[in-house]
């Protein structure tokens, strides 16, 4: 247990250190200068939005896991932040699944994995829905074109994945008894009321961190109408949600996507990088630091 804690903490802080070292020092300078010269109200609003983002995520976890165990808000907070810390250095933070399942007894872990999968899928569904709207705007506004050949290969790839999923739907995946068919059955068993609440939480969280990104752009000096900015943000979150799942890229590539999109709207690169850096610090680094305290103090118990 001690070795596992050390491994998680070293992995998390190594990841943070590497990413900070890769970050443009000018972005840090802009961040510091802006904080010193902006009103207290603006800074408090940014902090409030960031906290709200995590509060909604914690409430979502507390709600989705209720069929396994009723968690207090404090327990849900510990599990959510500990899972973030444990998963920070894993590709696309996939370690979140194992970390949250570890809080429960072995006989409950499969169900915990499935519920967590539904929760994350609901967030991805919201991201995809608004992302497509942003993508359509991006294509129409800036004349972005995609190679027909690449689009054909992409569609063929989706068809192949769909075919393989159908063929192997009864096959076991990672765990014994866990197959695509069983995952679908398990999701169908989740009460409709809970499903709707998880989707609602996902929507609220998406709107919070999307607005936070816009507010940070303005905070750092961007001159951009909300109606245009929010659609670019929708497209950006779609890209950064898809790219890591395929290529296991990180915050550096996310910064690149943001720079590419917002540069077309005439936003300076430093403003964009400062915004991405601040989002990363508020939504990942600081919560992970808090989560590391829970990792150190965590003691397994029978659930």
Secondary structure as GFF3:
##gff-version 3
##sequence-region A 1 303
A	DSSP	alpha_helix	2	22	.	.	.	ID=ss1
A	DSSP	alpha_helix	25	37	.	.	.	ID=ss2
A	DSSP	alpha_helix	40	64	.	.	.	ID=ss3
A	DSSP	alpha_helix	73	87	.	.	.	ID=ss4
A	DSSP	three_ten_helix	91	93	.	.	.	ID=ss5
A	DSSP	alpha_helix	95	101	.	.	.	ID=ss6
A	DSSP	alpha_helix	106	142	.	.	.	ID=ss7
A	DSSP	alpha_helix	148	167	.	.	.	ID=ss8
A	DSSP	alpha_helix	180	189	.	.	.	ID=ss9
A	DSSP	alpha_helix	192	219	.	.	.	ID=ss10
A	DSSP	alpha_helix	226	247	.	.	.	ID=ss11
A	DSSP	alpha_helix	251	263	.	.	.	ID=ss12
A	DSSP	alpha_helix	269	280	.	.	.	ID=ss13
A	DSSP	pi_helix	281	285	.	.	.	ID=ss14
A	DSSP	alpha_helix	286	297	.	.	.	ID=ss15
###
